[in-house]
Amino acid sequence: SKSIKEIIHQPISTWKRELINDFEKPIFIKYPEIKAIKDALYNDGAVYASMSGSGSSVFGIFEKQAEPAYIAPVNYFYKIMQTL
């Protein structure tokens, strides 16, 4: 198995297979709506999506500047950030 340090130096396209958050599986069982958000990010074209840490947020990394089609429920906060 590779270290996180090794994986993050690889192309982002490899992260989906190799950069796994171990907290996701039990959290997704208890809160399937969080898994649905991650799945929606991938369906919208994310190269990589994950739950951050123990689940304070879910994020997606996209190749091109485009707003995901996912619409969060009104009681959810979401922000789209772009890099230069």
PDB file with SEQRES, HELIX, SHEET and CRYST1 records, atoms N, CA, C and O in Angstrom:
SEQRES   1 A   84  SER LYS SER ILE LYS GLU ILE ILE HIS GLN PRO ILE SER          
SEQRES   2 A   84  THR TRP LYS ARG GLU LEU ILE ASN ASP PHE GLU LYS PRO          
SEQRES   3 A   84  ILE PHE ILE LYS TYR PRO GLU ILE LYS ALA ILE LYS ASP          
SEQRES   4 A   84  ALA LEU TYR ASN ASP GLY ALA VAL TYR ALA SER MET SER          
SEQRES   5 A   84  GLY SER GLY SER SER VAL PHE GLY ILE PHE GLU LYS GLN          
SEQRES   6 A   84  ALA GLU PRO ALA TYR ILE ALA PRO VAL ASN TYR PHE TYR          
SEQRES   7 A   84  LYS ILE MET GLN THR LEU                                      
HELIX    1 AA1 ILE A    4  ILE A    8  1                                   5    
HELIX    2 AA2 ILE A   12  THR A   14  5                                   3    
HELIX    3 AA3 TRP A   15  GLU A   18  1                                   4    
HELIX    4 AA4 GLU A   24  LYS A   30  1                                   7    
HELIX    5 AA5 PRO A   32  ASN A   43  1                                  12    
SHEET    1 AA1 2 TYR A  48  SER A  52  0                                        
SHEET    2 AA1 2 SER A  57  ILE A  61 -1                                        
CRYST1    1.000    1.000    1.000  90.00  90.00  90.00 P 1           1          
ATOM      1  N   SER A   1       0.834  -1.181   0.000  1.00  0.00           N  
ATOM      2  CA  SER A   1       0.000   0.000   0.000  1.00  0.00           C  
ATOM      3  C   SER A   1       0.881   1.247   0.000  1.00  0.00           C  
ATOM      4  O   SER A   1       1.986   1.248   0.542  1.00  0.00           O  
ATOM      5  N   LYS A   2       0.374   2.287  -0.609  1.00  0.00           N  
ATOM      6  CA  LYS A   2       1.108   3.543  -0.724  1.00  0.00           C  
ATOM      7  C   LYS A   2       0.715   4.490   0.389  1.00  0.00           C  
ATOM      8  O   LYS A   2      -0.385   4.413   0.935  1.00  0.00           O  
ATOM      9  N   SER A   3       1.621   5.373   0.713  1.00  0.00           N  
ATOM     10  CA  SER A   3       1.319   6.403   1.707  1.00  0.00           C  
ATOM     11  C   SER A   3       0.493   7.505   1.043  1.00  0.00           C  
ATOM     12  O   SER A   3       0.487   7.641  -0.180  1.00  0.00           O  
ATOM     13  N   ILE A   4      -0.192   8.275   1.855  1.00  0.00           N  
ATOM     14  CA  ILE A   4      -0.954   9.413   1.334  1.00  0.00           C  
ATOM     15  C   ILE A   4      -0.020  10.364   0.597  1.00  0.00           C  
ATOM     16  O   ILE A   4      -0.368  10.896  -0.457  1.00  0.00           O  
ATOM     17  N   LYS A   5       1.159  10.571   1.154  1.00  0.00           N  
ATOM     18  CA  LYS A   5       2.135  11.468   0.523  1.00  0.00           C  
ATOM     19  C   LYS A   5       2.463  11.007  -0.897  1.00  0.00           C  
ATOM     20  O   LYS A   5       2.563  11.831  -1.805  1.00  0.00           O  
ATOM     21  N   GLU A   6       2.629   9.700  -1.094  1.00  0.00           N  
ATOM     22  CA  GLU A   6       2.904   9.178  -2.432  1.00  0.00           C  
ATOM     23  C   GLU A   6       1.705   9.368  -3.356  1.00  0.00           C  
ATOM     24  O   GLU A   6       1.859   9.765  -4.511  1.00  0.00           O  
ATOM     25  N   ILE A   7       0.524   9.085  -2.846  1.00  0.00           N  
ATOM     26  CA  ILE A   7      -0.681   9.153  -3.677  1.00  0.00           C  
ATOM     27  C   ILE A   7      -0.951  10.578  -4.140  1.00  0.00           C  
ATOM     28  O   ILE A   7      -1.279  10.787  -5.307  1.00  0.00           O  
ATOM     29  N   ILE A   8      -0.822  11.552  -3.265  1.00  0.00           N  
ATOM     30  CA  ILE A   8      -1.156  12.928  -3.670  1.00  0.00           C  
ATOM     31  C   ILE A   8      -0.165  13.514  -4.669  1.00  0.00           C  
ATOM     32  O   ILE A   8      -0.431  14.562  -5.256  1.00  0.00           O  
ATOM     33  N   HIS A   9       0.955  12.862  -4.868  1.00  0.00           N  
ATOM     34  CA  HIS A   9       1.893  13.308  -5.890  1.00  0.00           C  
ATOM     35  C   HIS A   9       1.619  12.648  -7.249  1.00  0.00           C  
ATOM     36  O   HIS A   9       2.287  12.951  -8.238  1.00  0.00           O  
ATOM     37  N   GLN A  10       0.658  11.770  -7.285  1.00  0.00           N  
ATOM     38  CA  GLN A  10       0.233  11.131  -8.533  1.00  0.00           C  
ATOM     39  C   GLN A  10      -0.820  12.014  -9.200  1.00  0.00           C  
ATOM     40  O   GLN A  10      -1.336  12.938  -8.571  1.00  0.00           O  
ATOM     41  N   PRO A  11      -1.143  11.742 -10.456  1.00  0.00           N  
ATOM     42  CA  PRO A  11      -2.248  12.467 -11.094  1.00  0.00           C  
ATOM     43  C   PRO A  11      -3.548  12.281 -10.300  1.00  0.00           C  
ATOM     44  O   PRO A  11      -3.806  11.204  -9.763  1.00  0.00           O  
ATOM     45  N   ILE A  12      -4.348  13.321 -10.232  1.00  0.00           N  
ATOM     46  CA  ILE A  12      -5.607  13.266  -9.474  1.00  0.00           C  
ATOM     47  C   ILE A  12      -6.512  12.151  -9.999  1.00  0.00           C  
ATOM     48  O   ILE A  12      -7.301  11.586  -9.241  1.00  0.00           O  
ATOM     49  N   SER A  13      -6.406  11.841 -11.260  1.00  0.00           N  
ATOM     50  CA  SER A  13      -7.254  10.780 -11.830  1.00  0.00           C  
ATOM     51  C   SER A  13      -7.028   9.424 -11.167  1.00  0.00           C  
ATOM     52  O   SER A  13      -7.884   8.548 -11.279  1.00  0.00           O  
ATOM     53  N   THR A  14      -5.909   9.225 -10.484  1.00  0.00           N  
ATOM     54  CA  THR A  14      -5.641   7.953  -9.794  1.00  0.00           C  
ATOM     55  C   THR A  14      -6.178   7.942  -8.363  1.00  0.00           C  
ATOM     56  O   THR A  14      -6.266   6.885  -7.738  1.00  0.00           O  
ATOM     57  N   TRP A  15      -6.530   9.101  -7.854  1.00  0.00           N  
ATOM     58  CA  TRP A  15      -6.938   9.188  -6.442  1.00  0.00           C  
ATOM     59  C   TRP A  15      -8.200   8.400  -6.144  1.00  0.00           C  
ATOM     60  O   TRP A  15      -8.312   7.810  -5.070  1.00  0.00           O  
ATOM     61  N   LYS A  16      -9.150   8.373  -7.063  1.00  0.00           N  
ATOM     62  CA  LYS A  16     -10.423   7.682  -6.820  1.00  0.00           C  
ATOM     63  C   LYS A  16     -10.190   6.235  -6.409  1.00  0.00           C  
ATOM     64  O   LYS A  16     -10.897   5.714  -5.547  1.00  0.00           O  
ATOM     65  N   ARG A  17      -9.206   5.585  -7.018  1.00  0.00           N  
ATOM     66  CA  ARG A  17      -8.884   4.185  -6.704  1.00  0.00           C  
ATOM     67  C   ARG A  17      -8.026   4.057  -5.454  1.00  0.00           C  
ATOM     68  O   ARG A  17      -8.112   3.052  -4.748  1.00  0.00           O  
ATOM     69  N   GLU A  18      -7.197   5.061  -5.169  1.00  0.00           N  
ATOM     70  CA  GLU A  18      -6.162   4.876  -4.158  1.00  0.00           C  
ATOM     71  C   GLU A  18      -6.274   5.737  -2.904  1.00  0.00           C  
ATOM     72  O   GLU A  18      -5.770   5.344  -1.851  1.00  0.00           O  
ATOM     73  N   LEU A  19      -6.908   6.881  -2.984  1.00  0.00           N  
ATOM     74  CA  LEU A  19      -6.993   7.786  -1.832  1.00  0.00           C  
ATOM     75  C   LEU A  19      -8.374   7.626  -1.193  1.00  0.00           C  
ATOM     76  O   LEU A  19      -9.342   8.274  -1.592  1.00  0.00           O  
ATOM     77  N   ILE A  20      -8.438   6.757  -0.205  1.00  0.00           N  
ATOM     78  CA  ILE A  20      -9.709   6.344   0.397  1.00  0.00           C  
ATOM     79  C   ILE A  20      -9.800   6.868   1.829  1.00  0.00           C  
ATOM     80  O   ILE A  20      -8.869   6.719   2.620  1.00  0.00           O  
ATOM     81  N   ASN A  21     -10.927   7.476   2.142  1.00  0.00           N  
ATOM     82  CA  ASN A  21     -11.191   7.927   3.506  1.00  0.00           C  
ATOM     83  C   ASN A  21     -11.906   6.785   4.236  1.00  0.00           C  
ATOM     84  O   ASN A  21     -13.050   6.465   3.913  1.00  0.00           O  
ATOM     85  N   ASP A  22     -11.240   6.175   5.211  1.00  0.00           N  
ATOM     86  CA  ASP A  22     -11.810   5.029   5.928  1.00  0.00           C  
ATOM     87  C   ASP A  22     -13.078   5.366   6.711  1.00  0.00           C  
ATOM     88  O   ASP A  22     -13.849   4.467   7.047  1.00  0.00           O  
ATOM     89  N   PHE A  23     -13.301   6.631   7.003  1.00  0.00           N  
ATOM     90  CA  PHE A  23     -14.508   7.032   7.730  1.00  0.00           C  
ATOM     91  C   PHE A  23     -15.750   6.988   6.849  1.00  0.00           C  
ATOM     92  O   PHE A  23     -16.866   6.920   7.362  1.00  0.00           O  
ATOM     93  N   GLU A  24     -15.569   7.026   5.518  1.00  0.00           N  
ATOM     94  CA  GLU A  24     -16.730   7.108   4.635  1.00  0.00           C  
ATOM     95  C   GLU A  24     -17.689   5.932   4.787  1.00  0.00           C  
ATOM     96  O   GLU A  24     -18.898   6.134   4.900  1.00  0.00           O  
ATOM     97  N   LYS A  25     -17.176   4.728   4.790  1.00  0.00           N  
ATOM     98  CA  LYS A  25     -18.060   3.551   4.799  1.00  0.00           C  
ATOM     99  C   LYS A  25     -19.060   3.567   5.967  1.00  0.00           C  
ATOM    100  O   LYS A  25     -20.261   3.446   5.727  1.00  0.00           O  
ATOM    101  N   PRO A  26     -18.602   3.712   7.232  1.00  0.00           N  
ATOM    102  CA  PRO A  26     -19.591   3.730   8.317  1.00  0.00           C  
ATOM    103  C   PRO A  26     -20.494   4.968   8.308  1.00  0.00           C  
ATOM    104  O   PRO A  26     -21.665   4.891   8.681  1.00  0.00           O  
ATOM    105  N   ILE A  27     -19.943   6.105   7.881  1.00  0.00           N  
ATOM    106  CA  ILE A  27     -20.766   7.322   7.820  1.00  0.00           C  
ATOM    107  C   ILE A  27     -21.839   7.182   6.750  1.00  0.00           C  
ATOM    108  O   ILE A  27     -22.986   7.570   6.972  1.00  0.00           O  
ATOM    109  N   PHE A  28     -21.479   6.626   5.579  1.00  0.00           N  
ATOM    110  CA  PHE A  28     -22.443   6.454   4.500  1.00  0.00           C  
ATOM    111  C   PHE A  28     -23.574   5.500   4.894  1.00  0.00           C  
ATOM    112  O   PHE A  28     -24.706   5.658   4.438  1.00  0.00           O  
ATOM    113  N   ILE A  29     -23.272   4.523   5.732  1.00  0.00           N  
ATOM    114  CA  ILE A  29     -24.321   3.608   6.205  1.00  0.00           C  
ATOM    115  C   ILE A  29     -25.307   4.365   7.093  1.00  0.00           C  
ATOM    116  O   ILE A  29     -26.521   4.212   6.959  1.00  0.00           O  
ATOM    117  N   LYS A  30     -24.779   5.169   7.988  1.00  0.00           N  
ATOM    118  CA  LYS A  30     -25.636   5.898   8.922  1.00  0.00           C  
ATOM    119  C   LYS A  30     -26.313   7.109   8.276  1.00  0.00           C  
ATOM    120  O   LYS A  30     -27.443   7.452   8.624  1.00  0.00           O  
ATOM    121  N   TYR A  31     -25.618   7.756   7.332  1.00  0.00           N  
ATOM    122  CA  TYR A  31     -26.128   8.965   6.678  1.00  0.00           C  
ATOM    123  C   TYR A  31     -26.027   8.803   5.157  1.00  0.00           C  
ATOM    124  O   TYR A  31     -25.120   9.361   4.540  1.00  0.00           O  
ATOM    125  N   PRO A  32     -26.944   8.050   4.549  1.00  0.00           N  
ATOM    126  CA  PRO A  32     -26.850   7.800   3.108  1.00  0.00           C  
ATOM    127  C   PRO A  32     -26.930   9.068   2.263  1.00  0.00           C  
ATOM    128  O   PRO A  32     -26.493   9.066   1.112  1.00  0.00           O  
ATOM    129  N   GLU A  33     -27.477  10.143   2.809  1.00  0.00           N  
ATOM    130  CA  GLU A  33     -27.540  11.388   2.040  1.00  0.00           C  
ATOM    131  C   GLU A  33     -26.140  11.951   1.778  1.00  0.00           C  
ATOM    132  O   GLU A  33     -25.940  12.667   0.796  1.00  0.00           O  
ATOM    133  N   ILE A  34     -25.174  11.640   2.640  1.00  0.00           N  
ATOM    134  CA  ILE A  34     -23.798  12.093   2.414  1.00  0.00           C  
ATOM    135  C   ILE A  34     -23.192  11.317   1.244  1.00  0.00           C  
ATOM    136  O   ILE A  34     -22.492  11.896   0.413  1.00  0.00           O  
ATOM    137  N   LYS A  35     -23.456  10.022   1.176  1.00  0.00           N  
ATOM    138  CA  LYS A  35     -22.995   9.229   0.025  1.00  0.00           C  
ATOM    139  C   LYS A  35     -23.648   9.745  -1.254  1.00  0.00           C  
ATOM    140  O   LYS A  35     -23.003   9.801  -2.301  1.00  0.00           O  
ATOM    141  N   ALA A  36     -24.917  10.120  -1.175  1.00  0.00           N  
ATOM    142  CA  ALA A  36     -25.617  10.640  -2.351  1.00  0.00           C  
ATOM    143  C   ALA A  36     -24.951  11.918  -2.863  1.00  0.00           C  
ATOM    144  O   ALA A  36     -24.886  12.141  -4.072  1.00  0.00           O  
ATOM    145  N   ILE A  37     -24.462  12.750  -1.958  1.00  0.00           N  
ATOM    146  CA  ILE A  37     -23.763  13.970  -2.369  1.00  0.00           C  
ATOM    147  C   ILE A  37     -22.474  13.609  -3.100  1.00  0.00           C  
ATOM    148  O   ILE A  37     -22.186  14.161  -4.162  1.00  0.00           O  
ATOM    149  N   LYS A  38     -21.703  12.689  -2.537  1.00  0.00           N  
ATOM    150  CA  LYS A  38     -20.452  12.271  -3.182  1.00  0.00           C  
ATOM    151  C   LYS A  38     -20.746  11.673  -4.557  1.00  0.00           C  
ATOM    152  O   LYS A  38     -20.064  11.997  -5.530  1.00  0.00           O  
ATOM    153  N   ASP A  39     -21.748  10.812  -4.647  1.00  0.00           N  
ATOM    154  CA  ASP A  39     -22.118  10.207  -5.925  1.00  0.00           C  
ATOM    155  C   ASP A  39     -22.541  11.282  -6.930  1.00  0.00           C  
ATOM    156  O   ASP A  39     -22.202  11.197  -8.110  1.00  0.00           O  
ATOM    157  N   ALA A  40     -23.282  12.294  -6.463  1.00  0.00           N  
ATOM    158  CA  ALA A  40     -23.723  13.378  -7.350  1.00  0.00           C  
ATOM    159  C   ALA A  40     -22.534  14.160  -7.892  1.00  0.00           C  
ATOM    160  O   ALA A  40     -22.541  14.568  -9.054  1.00  0.00           O  
ATOM    161  N   LEU A  41     -21.521  14.371  -7.070  1.00  0.00           N  
ATOM    162  CA  LEU A  41     -20.319  15.069  -7.546  1.00  0.00           C  
ATOM    163  C   LEU A  41     -19.639  14.267  -8.655  1.00  0.00           C  
ATOM    164  O   LEU A  41     -19.232  14.833  -9.670  1.00  0.00           O  
ATOM    165  N   TYR A  42     -19.514  12.958  -8.466  1.00  0.00           N  
ATOM    166  CA  TYR A  42     -18.943  12.119  -9.533  1.00  0.00           C  
ATOM    167  C   TYR A  42     -19.827  12.130 -10.777  1.00  0.00           C  
ATOM    168  O   TYR A  42     -19.318  12.196 -11.896  1.00  0.00           O  
ATOM    169  N   ASN A  43     -21.132  12.066 -10.594  1.00  0.00           N  
ATOM    170  CA  ASN A  43     -22.047  12.101 -11.739  1.00  0.00           C  
ATOM    171  C   ASN A  43     -21.955  13.415 -12.501  1.00  0.00           C  
ATOM    172  O   ASN A  43     -22.212  13.450 -13.704  1.00  0.00           O  
ATOM    173  N   ASP A  44     -21.590  14.494 -11.818  1.00  0.00           N  
ATOM    174  CA  ASP A  44     -21.443  15.807 -12.440  1.00  0.00           C  
ATOM    175  C   ASP A  44     -20.057  16.003 -13.056  1.00  0.00           C  
ATOM    176  O   ASP A  44     -19.768  17.070 -13.599  1.00  0.00           O  
ATOM    177  N   GLY A  45     -19.195  14.979 -12.976  1.00  0.00           N  
ATOM    178  CA  GLY A  45     -17.913  15.056 -13.647  1.00  0.00           C  
ATOM    179  C   GLY A  45     -16.698  15.255 -12.764  1.00  0.00           C  
ATOM    180  O   GLY A  45     -15.614  15.534 -13.275  1.00  0.00           O  
ATOM    181  N   ALA A  46     -16.842  15.120 -11.454  1.00  0.00           N  
ATOM    182  CA  ALA A  46     -15.681  15.266 -10.577  1.00  0.00           C  
ATOM    183  C   ALA A  46     -14.632  14.215 -10.917  1.00  0.00           C  
ATOM    184  O   ALA A  46     -14.957  13.057 -11.182  1.00  0.00           O  
ATOM    185  N   VAL A  47     -13.378  14.633 -10.904  1.00  0.00           N  
ATOM    186  CA  VAL A  47     -12.270  13.704 -11.090  1.00  0.00           C  
ATOM    187  C   VAL A  47     -12.026  12.962  -9.782  1.00  0.00           C  
ATOM    188  O   VAL A  47     -11.638  11.793  -9.778  1.00  0.00           O  
ATOM    189  N   TYR A  48     -12.259  13.659  -8.674  1.00  0.00           N  
ATOM    190  CA  TYR A  48     -12.117  13.056  -7.350  1.00  0.00           C  
ATOM    191  C   TYR A  48     -13.134  13.713  -6.427  1.00  0.00           C  
ATOM    192  O   TYR A  48     -13.351  14.923  -6.491  1.00  0.00           O  
ATOM    193  N   ALA A  49     -13.749  12.919  -5.579  1.00  0.00           N  
ATOM    194  CA  ALA A  49     -14.670  13.422  -4.573  1.00  0.00           C  
ATOM    195  C   ALA A  49     -14.448  12.629  -3.301  1.00  0.00           C  
ATOM    196  O   ALA A  49     -14.143  11.437  -3.344  1.00  0.00           O  
ATOM    197  N   SER A  50     -14.602  13.297  -2.168  1.00  0.00           N  
ATOM    198  CA  SER A  50     -14.373  12.617  -0.899  1.00  0.00           C  
ATOM    199  C   SER A  50     -15.054  13.381   0.225  1.00  0.00           C  
ATOM    200  O   SER A  50     -15.407  14.553   0.096  1.00  0.00           O  
ATOM    201  N   MET A  51     -15.218  12.688   1.301  1.00  0.00           N  
ATOM    202  CA  MET A  51     -15.647  13.308   2.541  1.00  0.00           C  
ATOM    203  C   MET A  51     -14.376  13.814   3.213  1.00  0.00           C  
ATOM    204  O   MET A  51     -13.375  13.098   3.250  1.00  0.00           O  
ATOM    205  N   SER A  52     -14.397  15.009   3.734  1.00  0.00           N  
ATOM    206  CA  SER A  52     -13.200  15.521   4.397  1.00  0.00           C  
ATOM    207  C   SER A  52     -13.156  15.015   5.834  1.00  0.00           C  
ATOM    208  O   SER A  52     -14.155  15.067   6.553  1.00  0.00           O  
ATOM    209  N   GLY A  53     -12.017  14.538   6.236  1.00  0.00           N  
ATOM    210  CA  GLY A  53     -11.837  14.082   7.612  1.00  0.00           C  
ATOM    211  C   GLY A  53     -12.911  13.120   8.051  1.00  0.00           C  
ATOM    212  O   GLY A  53     -13.157  12.105   7.400  1.00  0.00           O  
ATOM    213  N   SER A  54     -13.556  13.443   9.170  1.00  0.00           N  
ATOM    214  CA  SER A  54     -14.591  12.567   9.709  1.00  0.00           C  
ATOM    215  C   SER A  54     -15.986  13.013   9.272  1.00  0.00           C  
ATOM    216  O   SER A  54     -16.982  12.573   9.846  1.00  0.00           O  
ATOM    217  N   GLY A  55     -16.064  13.859   8.289  1.00  0.00           N  
ATOM    218  CA  GLY A  55     -17.350  14.149   7.684  1.00  0.00           C  
ATOM    219  C   GLY A  55     -17.897  15.546   7.833  1.00  0.00           C  
ATOM    220  O   GLY A  55     -19.104  15.749   7.708  1.00  0.00           O  
ATOM    221  N   SER A  56     -17.054  16.504   8.094  1.00  0.00           N  
ATOM    222  CA  SER A  56     -17.575  17.866   8.215  1.00  0.00           C  
ATOM    223  C   SER A  56     -17.992  18.432   6.862  1.00  0.00           C  
ATOM    224  O   SER A  56     -18.795  19.362   6.798  1.00  0.00           O  
ATOM    225  N   SER A  57     -17.455  17.881   5.795  1.00  0.00           N  
ATOM    226  CA  SER A  57     -17.839  18.333   4.458  1.00  0.00           C  
ATOM    227  C   SER A  57     -17.524  17.260   3.424  1.00  0.00           C  
ATOM    228  O   SER A  57     -16.802  16.299   3.689  1.00  0.00           O  
ATOM    229  N   VAL A  58     -18.092  17.459   2.239  1.00  0.00           N  
ATOM    230  CA  VAL A  58     -17.811  16.613   1.086  1.00  0.00           C  
ATOM    231  C   VAL A  58     -17.370  17.565  -0.020  1.00  0.00           C  
ATOM    232  O   VAL A  58     -17.957  18.632  -0.198  1.00  0.00           O  
ATOM    233  N   PHE A  59     -16.337  17.178  -0.761  1.00  0.00           N  
ATOM    234  CA  PHE A  59     -15.832  18.062  -1.807  1.00  0.00           C  
ATOM    235  C   PHE A  59     -15.589  17.275  -3.080  1.00  0.00           C  
ATOM    236  O   PHE A  59     -15.435  16.054  -3.060  1.00  0.00           O  
ATOM    237  N   GLY A  60     -15.557  18.005  -4.191  1.00  0.00           N  
ATOM    238  CA  GLY A  60     -15.239  17.418  -5.479  1.00  0.00           C  
ATOM    239  C   GLY A  60     -14.214  18.267  -6.189  1.00  0.00           C  
ATOM    240  O   GLY A  60     -14.211  19.491  -6.064  1.00  0.00           O  
ATOM    241  N   ILE A  61     -13.341  17.613  -6.936  1.00  0.00           N  
ATOM    242  CA  ILE A  61     -12.341  18.294  -7.753  1.00  0.00           C  
ATOM    243  C   ILE A  61     -12.716  18.040  -9.210  1.00  0.00           C  
ATOM    244  O   ILE A  61     -12.878  16.895  -9.633  1.00  0.00           O  
ATOM    245  N   PHE A  62     -12.850  19.122  -9.965  1.00  0.00           N  
ATOM    246  CA  PHE A  62     -13.259  19.057 -11.368  1.00  0.00           C  
ATOM    247  C   PHE A  62     -12.131  19.569 -12.257  1.00  0.00           C  
ATOM    248  O   PHE A  62     -11.373  20.453 -11.858  1.00  0.00           O  
ATOM    249  N   GLU A  63     -12.020  19.010 -13.466  1.00  0.00           N  
ATOM    250  CA  GLU A  63     -10.972  19.420 -14.391  1.00  0.00           C  
ATOM    251  C   GLU A  63     -11.216  20.785 -15.002  1.00  0.00           C  
ATOM    252  O   GLU A  63     -10.269  21.543 -15.213  1.00  0.00           O  
ATOM    253  N   LYS A  64     -12.435  21.107 -15.284  1.00  0.00           N  
ATOM    254  CA  LYS A  64     -12.706  22.367 -15.956  1.00  0.00           C  
ATOM    255  C   LYS A  64     -13.588  23.246 -15.095  1.00  0.00           C  
ATOM    256  O   LYS A  64     -14.259  22.779 -14.174  1.00  0.00           O  
ATOM    257  N   GLN A  65     -13.572  24.524 -15.413  1.00  0.00           N  
ATOM    258  CA  GLN A  65     -14.394  25.457 -14.651  1.00  0.00           C  
ATOM    259  C   GLN A  65     -15.842  25.304 -15.080  1.00  0.00           C  
ATOM    260  O   GLN A  65     -16.250  25.757 -16.149  1.00  0.00           O  
ATOM    261  N   ALA A  66     -16.588  24.666 -14.233  1.00  0.00           N  
ATOM    262  CA  ALA A  66     -18.000  24.462 -14.498  1.00  0.00           C  
ATOM    263  C   ALA A  66     -18.696  24.232 -13.173  1.00  0.00           C  
ATOM    264  O   ALA A  66     -18.183  23.526 -12.305  1.00  0.00           O  
ATOM    265  N   GLU A  67     -19.843  24.818 -13.025  1.00  0.00           N  
ATOM    266  CA  GLU A  67     -20.603  24.611 -11.794  1.00  0.00           C  
ATOM    267  C   GLU A  67     -21.312  23.269 -11.879  1.00  0.00           C  
ATOM    268  O   GLU A  67     -22.014  22.996 -12.853  1.00  0.00           O  
ATOM    269  N   PRO A  68     -21.130  22.429 -10.862  1.00  0.00           N  
ATOM    270  CA  PRO A  68     -21.838  21.139 -10.874  1.00  0.00           C  
ATOM    271  C   PRO A  68     -23.344  21.326 -10.939  1.00  0.00           C  
ATOM    272  O   PRO A  68     -23.875  22.320 -10.443  1.00  0.00           O  
ATOM    273  N   ALA A  69     -24.026  20.378 -11.545  1.00  0.00           N  
ATOM    274  CA  ALA A  69     -25.477  20.443 -11.651  1.00  0.00           C  
ATOM    275  C   ALA A  69     -26.162  20.130 -10.328  1.00  0.00           C  
ATOM    276  O   ALA A  69     -27.350  20.406 -10.160  1.00  0.00           O  
ATOM    277  N   TYR A  70     -25.419  19.557  -9.391  1.00  0.00           N  
ATOM    278  CA  TYR A  70     -26.004  19.172  -8.101  1.00  0.00           C  
ATOM    279  C   TYR A  70     -26.603  20.394  -7.408  1.00  0.00           C  
ATOM    280  O   TYR A  70     -25.959  21.437  -7.301  1.00  0.00           O  
ATOM    281  N   ILE A  71     -27.814  20.255  -6.949  1.00  0.00           N  
ATOM    282  CA  ILE A  71     -28.477  21.313  -6.194  1.00  0.00           C  
ATOM    283  C   ILE A  71     -28.630  20.812  -4.769  1.00  0.00           C  
ATOM    284  O   ILE A  71     -29.314  19.818  -4.522  1.00  0.00           O  
ATOM    285  N   ALA A  72     -27.997  21.496  -3.841  1.00  0.00           N  
ATOM    286  CA  ALA A  72     -28.056  21.095  -2.432  1.00  0.00           C  
ATOM    287  C   ALA A  72     -29.407  21.483  -1.835  1.00  0.00           C  
ATOM    288  O   ALA A  72     -29.991  22.496  -2.221  1.00  0.00           O  
ATOM    289  N   PRO A  73     -29.902  20.679  -0.895  1.00  0.00           N  
ATOM    290  CA  PRO A  73     -31.122  21.068  -0.188  1.00  0.00           C  
ATOM    291  C   PRO A  73     -30.930  22.424   0.505  1.00  0.00           C  
ATOM    292  O   PRO A  73     -29.802  22.820   0.799  1.00  0.00           O  
ATOM    293  N   VAL A  74     -32.021  23.122   0.760  1.00  0.00           N  
ATOM    294  CA  VAL A  74     -31.934  24.480   1.308  1.00  0.00           C  
ATOM    295  C   VAL A  74     -31.221  24.539   2.660  1.00  0.00           C  
ATOM    296  O   VAL A  74     -30.650  25.575   2.999  1.00  0.00           O  
ATOM    297  N   ASN A  75     -31.239  23.476   3.424  1.00  0.00           N  
ATOM    298  CA  ASN A  75     -30.585  23.495   4.731  1.00  0.00           C  
ATOM    299  C   ASN A  75     -29.116  23.086   4.662  1.00  0.00           C  
ATOM    300  O   ASN A  75     -28.477  22.921   5.701  1.00  0.00           O  
ATOM    301  N   TYR A  76     -28.567  22.920   3.454  1.00  0.00           N  
ATOM    302  CA  TYR A  76     -27.155  22.587   3.272  1.00  0.00           C  
ATOM    303  C   TYR A  76     -26.410  23.834   2.816  1.00  0.00           C  
ATOM    304  O   TYR A  76     -26.971  24.690   2.133  1.00  0.00           O  
ATOM    305  N   PHE A  77     -25.158  23.923   3.198  1.00  0.00           N  
ATOM    306  CA  PHE A  77     -24.292  24.995   2.728  1.00  0.00           C  
ATOM    307  C   PHE A  77     -23.364  24.415   1.678  1.00  0.00           C  
ATOM    308  O   PHE A  77     -22.796  23.341   1.881  1.00  0.00           O  
ATOM    309  N   TYR A  78     -23.202  25.099   0.572  1.00  0.00           N  
ATOM    310  CA  TYR A  78     -22.188  24.670  -0.386  1.00  0.00           C  
ATOM    311  C   TYR A  78     -21.559  25.878  -1.035  1.00  0.00           C  
ATOM    312  O   TYR A  78     -22.177  26.936  -1.158  1.00  0.00           O  
ATOM    313  N   LYS A  79     -20.327  25.705  -1.446  1.00  0.00           N  
ATOM    314  CA  LYS A  79     -19.566  26.786  -2.051  1.00  0.00           C  
ATOM    315  C   LYS A  79     -18.751  26.204  -3.189  1.00  0.00           C  
ATOM    316  O   LYS A  79     -18.177  25.120  -3.078  1.00  0.00           O  
ATOM    317  N   ILE A  80     -18.713  26.935  -4.273  1.00  0.00           N  
ATOM    318  CA  ILE A  80     -17.900  26.547  -5.416  1.00  0.00           C  
ATOM    319  C   ILE A  80     -16.672  27.433  -5.427  1.00  0.00           C  
ATOM    320  O   ILE A  80     -16.769  28.661  -5.441  1.00  0.00           O  
ATOM    321  N   MET A  81     -15.520  26.792  -5.420  1.00  0.00           N  
ATOM    322  CA  MET A  81     -14.258  27.525  -5.394  1.00  0.00           C  
ATOM    323  C   MET A  81     -13.478  27.174  -6.655  1.00  0.00           C  
ATOM    324  O   MET A  81     -13.518  26.039  -7.130  1.00  0.00           O  
ATOM    325  N   GLN A  82     -12.779  28.151  -7.182  1.00  0.00           N  
ATOM    326  CA  GLN A  82     -11.978  27.926  -8.370  1.00  0.00           C  
ATOM    327  C   GLN A  82     -10.541  28.299  -8.080  1.00  0.00           C  
ATOM    328  O   GLN A  82     -10.263  29.207  -7.297  1.00  0.00           O  
ATOM    329  N   THR A  83      -9.633  27.586  -8.722  1.00  0.00           N  
ATOM    330  CA  THR A  83      -8.219  27.930  -8.605  1.00  0.00           C  
ATOM    331  C   THR A  83      -7.801  28.743  -9.825  1.00  0.00           C  
ATOM    332  O   THR A  83      -8.463  28.708 -10.862  1.00  0.00           O  
ATOM    333  N   LEU A  84      -6.747  29.440  -9.697  1.00  0.00           N  
ATOM    334  CA  LEU A  84      -6.264  30.251 -10.833  1.00  0.00           C  
ATOM    335  C   LEU A  84      -5.451  29.429 -11.779  1.00  0.00           C  
ATOM    336  O   LEU A  84      -4.967  29.946 -12.786  1.00  0.00           O  
TER     337      LEU A  84                                                      
END                                                                             
